[in-house]
Every structure is written in structure tokens, then in C-alpha cells.
Amino acid sequence: MAAVETVRGPIDTTALGRVLMHEHVFVLGAEFRQNYPDFPDHWDEQARIDDAIQKLRDLKSRGIDTIVDPTVIGLGRYIPRIQQVNEQVDINIVAATGIYSYNEVPFQFHYTGPGLLFDVAEPMVDLFVKDIREGIAETGVKAALLKCAIDEPGLTHGVERIMRAVGQAHVETGVPITVHTNAHTQSGLAVQKVLAEEAVDLRKVVIGHSGDSADLDYLRTLADAGSYLGMDRFGLDILLPLDARLNTVVELAKQGYAEKMVLAHDAACYFDWFPAEAVATAVPNWNYNHISDDVLPALRERGVSEDQITTMLVDNPRSYFEVTK
């Protein structure tokens, strides 16, 4: 039996059930909340918590048992708020550690690290490992996965440094990795190269946002190298229309790649990156329930079997979290 850490404590991986592998509860900028509480929308802490509880209850009612929340430093991770939400809803929330940046490391690491003004071993690795082994910020909640990002700027010095620290923490702890990527620049290939150089088991890596691409050659290359494809932005039709997302999953499933795909929306109860009204207008399907209500029925209609759906929602997440170290 294998265990995975959640916000409510460790559970057996068989208890994960049906999993959405990339959802946020909140994405927030603490400095903005403190200094501009009405931008882009008014922030009412209790009202947002109550809204999150209701949205997660609605998701649970659709048969989803677990969400993986890769909200890390740079996205506003604050575990006490997530604990408060999770106390009121019977769903597993899996927390992450890591750093989210498209360019530079946070200033807390700018002068401290190998070869820098304060020349010490990479401090990010120790912080990530502490989150995994001891827990996050005295909350008792342990991170169950690592997260980093690479986007349109590519493999900048800061992005590479964070990615290598994530890889080293994976090698030390065995916990899996998810990486935000830009599918249009095919940055998943750079991710696999860097992580392989750090001796990461690519079978324990999700190449996030792969579903933004309909390039089957690119996606098969990533999967053939061992990684999972994050078909995890359903509802963001502004980036790739639903029909193209569906057709990509269907075709890959036909070709035997269901065992290399995981599903999600990359949605949140609230992002402070965008005005809530603008999001509702521009991407009305970008919410936790789109897969349950619309995507799974459409996949079935297009020939994806129940076994393949179970593989993507249940079996692949369970295997991903079965740490062998």
C-alpha cells in the first residue's frame, strides 16, 4: 500500500479516486491583497472561502474525489486558508511545493546560492524538501508534489535554476513533479532535457498544459520519453477551442496513449490576475465542472471508452503519486 499526503493528512493512493490533476483553489498576490484590496475585485476573505466551499462541494457531487492544487510560491500559496476550506468539504486536496516564475528567481534567492554573493548550496532544495518531509509553514500539511514553470521567455537562467532545484528535490524525496509549460513553444522538450540531466524519473513528471497543443508529434514525443501529458486546460477555449482539445485526446487515446494523459481545467475558485466578470464573459466554461458536465460525455460520444476515462482520471494519478523512494 502507498500513501499520498493531502491537506487533511496522508491517505492511501487507492483512496484518491477520480482526480483532476491541475486545479487551484486560490491564485492570489499577497502584496496586492494587502495594498490594493479592491483590485481587480473587492476581496472579502470569508465570502471567498464560502464560495470556494460551495464550488468544491459542487465538484464533489459530480463524482470527483481529489484535486491536485499546484499553487506554490509565486501563485499565493497560503495553506491555512486551504485548510479552512477543506474542513467544510469532503474532497482531497493535494498541496505542492516549488516556485512559479517565467523569468528570474525571487529576490530571496537572487544573491544566495552556488557561486553568488552568499556562496552556499542551493537553498531552494532544502526549502522544498522541508515542505515535503516536515510540512509547510508549521501547518502540518506536507507537500506531495513539486512544481516549476517555463513559458514564452524560455529557459532563462532563473527558470533553469528553479527547475534544477525541483529536480534535485525530487531525486532526494521521490515525490513527483508537475511543470507549467508553453505548448506553443514546445517547452516540454526543454523540461525533459533539464530534468533528465538531474536524474529525474520522467515517468513521474506531468508536462502541464500539453493540451494547449494539437501537435500530435510533439505530444507523442513527450509521452514516449515517459512523462504524462497534462490535458489540463479544458475550458480555456480562448487558447485552444474545445473541439481541438477533444480531438487531440480522442486521437491519442486511439493510438494507445490514454495511460499517459491526465485531465483538469487549471481553474480556480478565484484568480486575482483577472477581473472575475471578464473571466466569466471570455471563458464561460473555465470552471471545475466542465470536464464532468461536458468533456467526458463528448469523449464518450467520440469513442473514448470507460476504461480509458478511468485510466486518465483514476489509474494515472494513482501511479503518479506512488512514490518508490
C-alpha positions as CSV (number, residue, x, y, z in Angstrom):
1,M,0.0,0.0,0.0
2,A,1.3,3.5,-0.9
3,A,0.3,6.8,0.8
4,V,0.0,10.3,-0.5
5,E,-0.1,13.5,1.5
6,T,-3.2,15.7,1.4
7,V,-4.3,18.8,3.2
8,R,-6.2,16.6,5.6
9,G,-3.4,14.2,6.1
10,P,-2.0,11.1,4.4
11,I,-4.3,8.7,2.5
12,D,-3.7,5.5,0.5
13,T,-3.3,6.2,-3.1
14,T,-6.3,4.0,-3.8
15,A,-8.4,6.5,-1.9
16,L,-7.6,9.3,-4.4
17,G,-10.5,8.1,-6.6
18,R,-11.3,10.3,-9.6
19,V,-8.7,13.0,-9.8
20,L,-8.4,16.4,-11.5
21,M,-4.7,16.8,-11.7
22,H,-4.2,20.6,-12.0
23,E,-6.7,22.9,-10.3
24,H,-6.1,25.8,-8.0
25,V,-8.3,26.9,-5.1
26,F,-7.0,30.5,-5.0
27,V,-4.3,32.3,-7.0
28,L,-3.5,35.5,-5.2
29,G,-0.9,38.1,-4.8
30,A,-0.5,38.8,-1.1
31,E,1.0,42.3,-1.7
32,F,-1.9,43.3,-3.9
33,R,-4.4,42.0,-1.4
34,Q,-2.7,44.0,1.4
35,N,-2.2,47.2,-0.6
36,Y,-5.0,47.3,-3.2
37,P,-7.8,45.3,-1.7
38,D,-10.3,46.4,-4.4
39,F,-8.1,45.5,-7.4
40,P,-9.1,43.8,-9.6
41,D,-12.1,42.9,-7.5
42,H,-13.1,43.6,-3.9
43,W,-11.6,40.9,-1.6
44,D,-13.8,39.6,1.2
45,E,-12.0,36.8,2.9
46,Q,-15.0,34.9,4.3
47,A,-17.1,35.4,1.2
48,R,-14.3,33.9,-1.0
49,I,-13.9,31.0,1.4
50,D,-17.6,30.3,1.4
51,D,-17.6,30.5,-2.4
52,A,-14.7,28.0,-2.6
53,I,-16.5,25.6,-0.3
54,Q,-19.6,25.7,-2.4
55,K,-17.7,25.2,-5.7
56,L,-15.8,22.3,-4.3
57,R,-19.0,20.7,-3.0
58,D,-20.5,21.0,-6.4
59,L,-17.4,19.3,-7.9
60,K,-17.6,16.5,-5.3
61,S,-21.3,16.0,-6.2
62,R,-20.1,15.2,-9.7
63,G,-18.0,12.3,-8.6
64,I,-14.6,13.9,-8.4
65,D,-12.8,12.8,-5.2
66,T,-9.5,14.7,-5.4
67,I,-7.9,17.9,-6.9
68,V,-4.2,18.4,-7.2
69,D,-3.5,22.1,-6.3
70,P,-0.1,23.1,-7.7
71,T,-0.3,26.6,-6.1
72,V,3.3,27.4,-4.9
73,I,5.4,30.4,-4.2
74,G,4.7,33.0,-6.9
75,L,1.0,32.0,-7.0
76,G,0.0,32.9,-3.5
77,R,0.1,29.6,-1.6
78,Y,-1.4,30.0,1.9
79,I,-2.2,26.7,3.4
80,P,-4.3,27.9,6.4
81,R,-6.9,29.3,4.1
82,I,-7.0,26.0,2.2
83,Q,-7.3,24.1,5.4
84,Q,-10.3,26.3,6.4
85,V,-12.0,25.4,3.1
86,N,-11.2,21.7,3.3
87,E,-12.7,21.5,6.8
88,Q,-16.0,22.1,5.2
89,V,-15.9,19.9,2.1
90,D,-15.2,16.2,1.7
91,I,-12.7,16.3,-1.1
92,N,-9.0,15.5,-1.1
93,I,-6.8,18.5,-1.9
94,V,-3.1,17.7,-2.7
95,A,-0.7,20.5,-2.0
96,A,2.6,21.3,-3.8
97,T,5.9,22.9,-3.2
98,G,8.1,24.8,-5.6
99,I,8.4,28.2,-7.2
100,Y,6.4,29.6,-10.1
101,S,8.4,32.1,-12.3
102,Y,8.7,32.7,-16.1
103,N,11.9,34.6,-15.7
104,E,14.0,35.2,-12.5
105,V,14.3,33.6,-9.1
106,P,12.6,35.6,-6.3
107,F,14.9,38.1,-4.7
108,Q,15.2,35.9,-1.7
109,F,17.5,33.7,-3.8
110,H,19.0,36.4,-6.1
111,Y,22.2,36.8,-4.0
112,T,22.2,33.5,-2.2
113,G,23.2,30.2,-3.8
114,P,26.0,28.5,-5.6
115,G,28.6,31.0,-6.9
116,L,26.6,34.0,-5.7
117,L,27.4,36.8,-3.2
118,F,26.5,34.4,-0.4
119,D,28.0,31.3,-1.9
120,V,26.1,28.3,-0.4
121,A,24.4,25.2,-1.6
122,E,21.2,25.8,-3.4
123,P,18.8,26.9,-0.7
124,M,15.6,26.2,-2.7
125,V,16.3,22.4,-2.5
126,D,16.3,22.5,1.3
127,L,13.1,24.5,1.5
128,F,11.3,22.2,-0.9
129,V,12.5,19.1,0.9
130,K,11.3,20.6,4.2
131,D,7.9,21.2,2.8
132,I,7.7,17.6,1.7
133,R,9.2,15.9,4.8
134,E,8.2,18.2,7.7
135,G,5.3,20.2,6.4
136,I,4.5,23.7,5.1
137,A,4.9,26.7,7.4
138,E,4.0,24.8,10.6
139,T,0.6,23.8,9.3
140,G,1.3,20.1,9.4
141,V,0.4,19.8,5.8
142,K,3.1,18.1,3.7
143,A,3.6,18.8,0.0
144,A,3.0,15.7,-2.2
145,L,4.5,17.1,-5.4
146,L,6.9,19.7,-6.8
147,K,6.1,22.5,-9.2
148,C,8.0,24.8,-11.5
149,A,7.3,26.7,-14.7
150,I,8.7,27.6,-18.1
151,D,6.8,29.8,-20.5
152,E,7.3,32.0,-23.6
153,P,10.6,33.5,-22.4
154,G,12.1,30.0,-22.4
155,L,14.8,28.5,-20.3
156,T,16.1,31.7,-18.6
157,H,18.8,31.5,-16.0
158,G,16.2,31.8,-13.2
159,V,13.8,29.3,-14.7
160,E,16.6,26.7,-15.2
161,R,17.9,27.3,-11.6
162,I,14.4,26.6,-10.2
163,M,13.9,23.6,-12.4
164,R,17.1,22.1,-11.4
165,A,16.3,22.7,-7.7
166,V,13.0,20.9,-8.3
167,G,14.7,18.0,-9.9
168,Q,17.2,17.7,-7.1
169,A,14.4,17.7,-4.5
170,H,12.6,15.0,-6.5
171,V,15.8,12.8,-6.5
172,E,16.1,13.3,-2.7
173,T,12.5,12.6,-1.8
174,G,11.0,10.7,-4.7
175,V,7.9,12.9,-4.9
176,P,6.6,13.6,-8.5
177,I,6.8,16.9,-10.5
178,T,4.4,19.0,-12.5
179,V,5.7,21.7,-14.8
180,H,3.8,24.6,-16.3
181,T,4.8,24.7,-19.9
182,N,4.0,26.7,-23.0
183,A,2.9,24.1,-25.5
184,H,3.2,26.5,-28.5
185,T,7.0,26.9,-28.0
186,Q,7.2,23.1,-27.2
187,S,9.0,23.9,-24.0
188,G,8.1,20.5,-22.6
189,L,11.1,19.2,-24.6
190,A,13.4,21.6,-22.6
191,V,11.8,20.4,-19.4
192,Q,12.6,16.8,-20.1
193,K,16.2,17.6,-21.1
194,V,16.9,19.6,-17.9
195,L,15.2,17.2,-15.6
196,A,16.8,14.2,-17.2
197,E,20.2,15.8,-16.6
198,E,19.2,16.0,-12.9
199,A,18.4,12.2,-12.9
200,V,14.7,12.8,-12.6
201,D,12.4,9.8,-13.4
202,L,10.5,11.3,-16.3
203,R,7.7,8.8,-15.6
204,K,7.0,11.0,-12.5
205,V,6.6,14.2,-14.4
206,V,3.5,15.9,-15.8
207,I,4.2,18.2,-18.7
208,G,1.5,20.7,-17.8
209,H,-0.7,22.4,-20.4
210,S,0.2,19.9,-23.1
211,G,-3.5,20.1,-24.0
212,D,-3.0,23.6,-25.4
213,S,-1.3,21.9,-28.4
214,A,-2.9,19.8,-31.1
215,D,0.5,18.8,-32.5
216,L,0.4,15.0,-32.1
217,D,4.1,14.6,-33.0
218,Y,5.1,16.9,-30.2
219,L,2.8,15.2,-27.7
220,R,3.8,11.7,-28.6
221,T,7.5,12.6,-28.2
222,L,6.9,13.8,-24.7
223,A,4.8,10.7,-23.8
224,D,7.3,8.3,-25.4
225,A,10.0,9.8,-23.2
226,G,7.9,8.7,-20.2
227,S,6.1,11.8,-19.0
228,Y,2.4,12.3,-18.5
229,L,0.6,14.8,-20.8
230,G,-1.4,17.4,-18.8
231,M,-4.6,17.7,-20.8
232,D,-5.4,20.2,-18.1
233,R,-6.9,23.4,-19.5
234,F,-10.3,22.4,-20.5
235,G,-12.5,25.5,-20.6
236,L,-9.7,27.8,-21.7
237,D,-11.2,27.8,-25.2
238,I,-9.5,31.2,-25.8
239,L,-6.2,29.3,-26.0
240,L,-7.4,26.3,-28.0
241,P,-11.0,25.6,-28.9
242,L,-12.8,22.7,-27.1
243,D,-13.2,20.7,-30.4
244,A,-9.5,20.7,-30.9
245,R,-8.8,19.7,-27.3
246,L,-11.3,16.8,-27.6
247,N,-10.0,15.6,-30.9
248,T,-6.4,15.5,-29.6
249,V,-7.4,13.4,-26.6
250,V,-9.5,11.1,-28.7
251,E,-6.8,10.5,-31.3
252,L,-4.1,9.9,-28.6
253,A,-6.4,7.5,-26.8
254,K,-6.9,5.6,-30.1
255,Q,-3.2,5.4,-30.5
256,G,-2.7,3.9,-27.1
257,Y,-1.7,7.0,-25.1
258,A,-4.6,7.0,-22.6
259,E,-2.1,5.7,-20.0
260,K,0.0,8.9,-20.5
261,M,-2.8,11.5,-20.1
262,V,-4.3,13.3,-17.1
263,L,-7.2,15.7,-17.1
264,A,-8.0,19.0,-15.5
265,H,-9.0,22.6,-16.1
266,D,-6.3,24.8,-14.5
267,A,-9.3,26.6,-13.0
268,A,-9.6,28.3,-9.6
269,C,-12.3,29.5,-7.3
270,Y,-10.7,32.9,-7.6
271,F,-7.7,34.3,-9.5
272,D,-6.7,37.9,-8.8
273,W,-4.9,38.0,-12.2
274,F,-8.1,39.0,-14.0
275,P,-11.4,40.7,-13.1
276,A,-13.9,38.0,-12.3
277,E,-16.6,39.4,-14.6
278,A,-14.2,39.5,-17.6
279,V,-13.3,35.8,-17.0
280,A,-16.9,34.8,-16.9
281,T,-17.5,36.6,-20.2
282,A,-14.4,35.5,-22.1
283,V,-14.1,31.8,-20.9
284,P,-17.6,30.8,-19.5
285,N,-16.7,27.1,-19.4
286,W,-13.5,27.6,-17.4
287,N,-14.7,26.1,-14.1
288,Y,-14.3,22.9,-12.1
289,N,-17.4,21.2,-13.6
290,H,-16.7,21.5,-17.3
291,I,-15.0,18.1,-17.6
292,S,-17.7,16.3,-15.7
293,D,-20.6,18.0,-17.4
294,D,-19.3,18.5,-21.0
295,V,-15.9,16.9,-21.7
296,L,-16.5,13.4,-20.5
297,P,-19.8,13.0,-22.4
298,A,-18.2,14.4,-25.5
299,L,-15.2,12.0,-25.2
300,R,-17.6,9.0,-24.8
301,E,-19.5,10.1,-27.9
302,R,-16.3,10.2,-29.9
303,G,-15.3,6.7,-28.9
304,V,-13.2,7.0,-25.8
305,S,-14.1,4.0,-23.6
306,E,-15.0,4.0,-19.9
307,D,-11.8,2.1,-19.2
308,Q,-9.7,4.8,-20.9
309,I,-11.6,7.5,-18.9
310,T,-10.8,5.6,-15.7
311,T,-7.2,5.3,-16.8
312,M,-6.9,9.1,-17.2
313,L,-8.9,10.0,-14.1
314,V,-8.0,7.3,-11.6
315,D,-5.2,5.0,-12.6
316,N,-2.7,7.5,-13.9
317,P,-2.9,9.8,-10.9
318,R,-2.6,6.9,-8.5
319,S,0.5,5.6,-10.3
320,Y,2.0,9.2,-10.4
321,F,1.7,9.5,-6.7
322,E,3.1,6.1,-5.8
323,V,6.5,7.3,-4.5
324,T,9.0,4.5,-4.7
325,K,11.9,6.1,-2.8
